[in-house]
Amino acid sequence: MRRAPASMIRRVRLFIMAVFLPFSPAAAGDLAFITSQNGNAVSIVDLNSHEIIADSPVDGAPAPVAYDPRGGRAYVISADTGRLSVLDEEARIIDRRELGEGAFGVAVAPDGGVFVTDWYRGRLLRLDGALQELWAVDTGAAPAGVAVSNDGLLVATADRDDNQVSLFDSRTGRLIRKIKTAGEHPFAVTFHAGRIWTADVQSDTVSVIDPLKGQLVGQIETGSHPYGVAFAGGHGFITNQYASTLTVFDPDSLEVLEEIEVGDYPEGIAPLPDGSGVAVANWDSDTVVIVDAKTFEITAEIETPAGPRAFGQFTGRQVQP
């Protein structure tokens, strides 16, 4: 009940925008695709105006997401059904594929299409732009997050129940190596500065891995139940679900610098395209907040449909015509 008035106001505002200021893809630059698992919706946020400019119902509890600005689309997985939905930059569903229960983490492939983890079968799938399977390979048990290296050559999965990262050739799916994490239940995984970083949910740590040497090279103590990791403005940021905070750290020294209160049950996190901050989805607060990467202050708060999770790389700079 307490959010009904805000929701009504937002809908009126969107109606006015639709009537008097019709949305054009060229009108927005930096976008975020926010999946709301409890609200069965995907919202597109303009990261410059901090407004929701389009939204769409997506059933089946949408949670994982990957935005491909070059392709002008976002890939969303419904956690309850394993359906993969493809949305354009006006939040219209333009394609779908049923992947079955267990489809979970999703990341954009360098040359189009996506990588998807299969939680129950312990696999990594490579789908092309038409959502056709190119290959499937075995991972460890219960792969959750998936990430692609900056050069596009490597793809890594966070194998939660085996406490490891599996590293593959992104083109062929050839297994390169498996590397143990510092803590238990790695969930999110990302590449940054030539390293792999995992949020180890059950151990309150982030693991730091050298993918070329195949070695654990460090770890960072976090708040309770770390979920996601992102980098902006020379700093690293970790969402801590149970603590309702971000842990801020130095990626070079691995020193913890700050703990920031952001909202209830923060989960998904991604950098702003210009590197000036990060966007954080607060599941229990039904908000997305923007945190400045230099001052560590919250500079904006956006109300969303219920239960925003946004697990994956959900931000990007829209390619202008």
Secondary structure, DSSP 4 states (H G I P E B T S, - for coil): -TTHHHHHHHHHHHHHHHHHS---GGG--EEEEEEETTTTEEEEEETTTTEEEEEEE--S-EEEEEEETTTTEEEEEETTT-EEEEEETTS-EEEEEE--TTEEEEEE-TTSSEEEEETTTTEEEEE-TTS-EEEEEE-SSSEEEEEE-TTSSEEEEEEGGGTEEEEEETTT--EEEEEE-SSS-EEEEEEETTEEEEEETTTTEEEEEETTTTEEEEEEE-SSSEEEEEEETTEEEEEETTTTEEEEE-TTT--EEEEEE-SSSEEEEEE-TTSSEEEEEETTTTEEEEEETTT--EEEEEE-SSSB--BS--EEEPPP-
